[in-house]
Amino acid sequence: MIMQTTSYRSIHVSNRNQRQSNPSRWRRLSVSILPKVAVIAVVIAILMSGVLLVDSYANPATYEPLAHETMVIVSSGDTLWSIAKTHMPENMDVREAIYLLQSRNGISNSSLVSGQSLIIPF
């Protein structure tokens, strides 16, 4: 019977030496992947900044009143109900007028602040 002169340990050591002797493989991977990851990160950052800019310009509270609309400054004690009742057409329901005021001015609740500007859409 012929015996091999190499043992498990010697094979294991030689395999480890072969893995360590090929660092160019890792260098090639890092050179080819790293720029791609950087480009993707920059593209995502540009897209996110565009979304934020569009969102800030889409705020309805920053719009100027149109030709048929008027601007009202809220004074102390004013409510959406009182403003809607004062400025709405005669044939309109107060609840509909309040809804139109809220949607035109980007208001989600009924709280108003003294000095706040409201656009009257009717």
Secondary structure, DSSP 4 states (H G I P E B T S, - for coil): -PPPS--HHHHHHHHHHHHHT-HHHHHHHHHHHHHHHHHHHHHHHHHHHHHHHHHHHT-GGGPPP-TT-EEEE--TT--HHHHHHHHS-TTS-HHHHHHHHHHHHT--SS---TT-EEEE--
